[in-house]
Structure formats: structure tokens, C-alpha cells
Amino acid sequence: MSDPHSPTDPALPTEPLPDDFENSPDILEPETTPDPLNQALMEAAQWKDAAHRAAAELDNYRKRAARDLQETVKYANGSLLESLLPVLDNFDYGMAAAKAEAEGSNLYIGLSMVLRQVQDFLKDNGVVEIPAVGVAFDPNVHEAVSQQPSNEVAEGGIVSQTRKGYKLRDRLLRPASVIVSSGPVPV
């Protein structure tokens, strides 16, 4: 008996194969199935990477939340201290009036003690007065209310202060209102 798959078998075609036989769409190559172990290792690596990213994101969130809380605590009294500034202004006017009456009077001495206590309270809470007279005008911390010619102060320098300015640590509570020199008096 003859082999059914032998080239001399009459059941098989005897015509030659085309040149592009290997690239023929009629012939399908057997599918290669991925190795399940490699596939599982790749998936595990992806999950591990996602876990690392989530842990880093959580750590960054914790740091940001701690920084925000610290910032909130640091500046929590800002609005209270800011609302105290007009009271301090009026107290300064009272001090000036008491000084004009008599600098050695009991009223002036008593007001001086209270003023010292208020200044210590503000200092303990991080409030500092913005220097104004004799320094160069800085629009970040000074508010120019007018200009005035001056032979003593160079142009752009501050001649006088009309209202004190204050900072809470590194934040501006209120700018100092100042009069800025426009240069020497014209002759």
C-alpha cells in the first residue's frame, strides 16, 4: 500500500507551488501563545509599579497636608491682628496727645506702659512694624499717598509716614502709608 502523503500519491496535486507560497494568506501560521509565567510576571511588575506610585502619591499628600496645617497655624491670628491695627493707630494718636499735654504726666506714663504691653503682644505673635521714614520707597510694603519736594531726602525716598504698616512674619498685614520725596525743592 502506498503512503497517502507521498509525492507520488495520485490524490495529491502534482502542480508546482507558487513562489509566494510562504506569504500566502490562505496558509495560517500556528498562533504562539504567550508564556503564562512571563505574562504573570509582567502583570505583577505593573501592579508593583502602581503600588509604588500610589505610596509616593500618598506620601506627597501627607507632606502637603502637614505643610498646609503648619501654614494655617502660623497665620491663624492674621485677621484678628489685622483688625487690631486701627485700635493701635488710635492709641498712638492718644499717646501723641498725652505727650503734647505733659510728657511726665501720669496719663502719659500709664499709656506708655499699655503701649509697651501691646507692642510686646504683637511681637510675640510675629507682628513687626514696617520701617518707613528714611528708607527708599518699596511698593511691596509702602503705599504712597502723595509726593513732596525735599532737600533732605533723595528722590524716591520716604519723607514721612501717615500710617504705620505691619507684617505678620513674612506676610503683609497692612502697607505703611507714606509721603515720597519728589527730589529737591525747585529754586
C-alpha positions in Angstrom: 0.0 0.0 0.0 1.2 3.4 -0.8 1.7 6.3 1.6 -1.2 8.7 1.2 1.1 11.7 1.6 3.9 10.6 -0.7 4.6 12.8 -3.7 3.7 10.0 -6.0 0.2 9.6 -4.4 -2.4 10.3 -7.2 -4.7 12.1 -4.6 -2.2 14.9 -4.1 -1.9 17.6 -6.8 1.3 17.4 -8.8 1.4 21.0 -9.9 4.2 23.2 -8.6 3.7 25.6 -5.6 3.6 29.3 -6.3 6.6 31.5 -5.5 4.8 33.4 -2.7 3.6 30.2 -1.1 5.0 31.1 2.3 3.3 34.6 2.3 0.0 33.2 1.1 -3.0 34.4 3.2 -4.6 31.1 2.8 -2.0 29.5 5.0 -2.1 30.4 8.6 0.8 30.1 10.9 0.1 28.5 14.2 -0.5 31.1 16.9 2.1 31.3 19.5 0.6 31.5 23.0 2.4 33.7 25.4 4.1 32.0 28.3 1.7 32.3 31.3 4.6 32.7 33.7 6.1 35.7 31.8 2.6 37.2 31.5 2.0 36.8 35.2 5.4 38.4 36.0 4.7 41.3 33.7 1.3 41.9 35.3 2.9 41.6 38.8 5.5 44.2 37.8 2.8 46.6 36.6 0.9 46.2 39.9 4.1 46.7 41.9 4.8 49.9 39.9 1.2 51.1 40.5 1.6 50.4 44.3 4.9 52.3 44.4 3.3 55.3 42.6 0.3 55.2 45.0 2.5 55.1 48.0 4.6 58.0 46.7 1.4 60.0 45.9 0.1 59.3 49.5 3.4 60.4 51.0 3.3 63.6 49.0 -0.3 64.3 50.0 0.7 63.8 53.7 3.6 66.2 53.4 1.4 68.8 51.6 -1.3 68.4 54.3 1.2 68.8 57.1 2.7 71.9 55.4 -0.8 73.4 54.9 -1.7 72.8 58.5 1.5 74.4 59.7 0.8 77.4 57.4 -2.7 77.7 58.8 -1.5 77.6 62.4 1.3 80.1 61.6 -1.1 82.7 60.1 -4.3 81.8 62.0 -4.4 85.0 64.0 -3.8 87.2 60.9 -7.3 88.6 60.7 -7.6 89.2 64.4 -4.3 91.0 64.4 -5.2 93.0 61.3 -8.5 94.2 63.0 -6.4 95.3 66.0 -4.3 97.7 63.9 -6.9 100.6 63.7 -7.2 100.4 67.5 -3.4 100.6 67.8 -3.5 103.7 65.4 -6.0 105.4 67.7 -3.9 104.5 70.7 -0.9 106.2 69.0 -2.9 109.3 68.5 -3.9 109.3 72.2 -0.2 108.9 73.1 0.7 111.9 70.9 -2.0 114.0 72.6 -0.9 112.9 76.1 2.7 113.7 75.2 1.7 117.2 74.0 -0.1 117.8 77.3 2.8 116.8 79.5 5.4 114.1 78.9 5.8 113.4 82.6 2.1 113.2 83.4 0.6 110.1 85.0 -1.7 109.7 81.9 1.3 109.6 79.5 3.3 107.2 81.8 0.2 104.9 82.0 -0.4 105.0 78.3 3.3 104.3 77.7 3.1 101.1 79.8 0.0 99.9 78.0 1.6 100.7 74.6 4.7 98.7 75.6 2.4 95.7 76.5 0.6 95.9 73.2 3.9 96.1 71.3 5.2 93.1 73.2 2.0 91.2 72.4 2.3 91.9 68.7 6.0 91.0 68.7 5.2 87.7 70.5 2.6 86.9 67.8 5.1 87.6 64.9 3.8 91.1 64.0 6.6 93.6 63.1 6.3 97.2 62.1 7.5 98.1 58.5 10.3 100.7 58.6 9.3 103.8 56.6 10.9 107.1 57.3 14.4 107.4 55.8 14.2 104.3 53.6 13.6 104.0 49.9 10.0 103.6 48.8 9.1 99.9 48.2 5.7 99.4 46.6 5.6 95.9 48.1 5.3 97.3 51.6 4.6 101.0 51.2 1.6 102.8 49.9 2.4 106.3 48.5 -0.3 108.8 49.4 1.5 111.8 47.9 4.8 113.3 46.8 6.5 116.2 48.3 9.8 118.0 47.3 12.5 117.6 49.9 16.1 118.9 50.1 16.9 116.4 52.9 15.6 113.2 51.3 16.6 112.0 47.9 14.1 111.4 45.2 12.2 108.1 45.8 13.0 108.2 49.5 10.3 108.4 52.2 9.8 111.9 53.7 7.2 111.0 56.3 4.7 108.3 57.4 1.0 109.0 57.7 0.0 105.5 58.9 2.2 102.6 60.2 2.4 99.4 58.3 2.8 95.9 59.7 3.8 92.4 58.6 2.8 89.1 60.2 6.1 87.2 59.8 6.6 87.3 56.1 3.1 88.4 55.1 1.9 91.9 54.7 -0.9 92.8 57.1 -1.1 96.4 56.1 1.2 98.6 54.0 2.7 101.7 55.5 1.1 104.9 54.1 3.9 107.3 53.2 4.8 110.6 51.6 7.5 110.1 49.0 10.2 112.7 48.1 10.0 114.1 44.5 13.5 115.5 44.8 15.0 118.8 45.8 12.8 121.9 46.1 12.9 123.8 42.8 14.7 127.2 43.1 
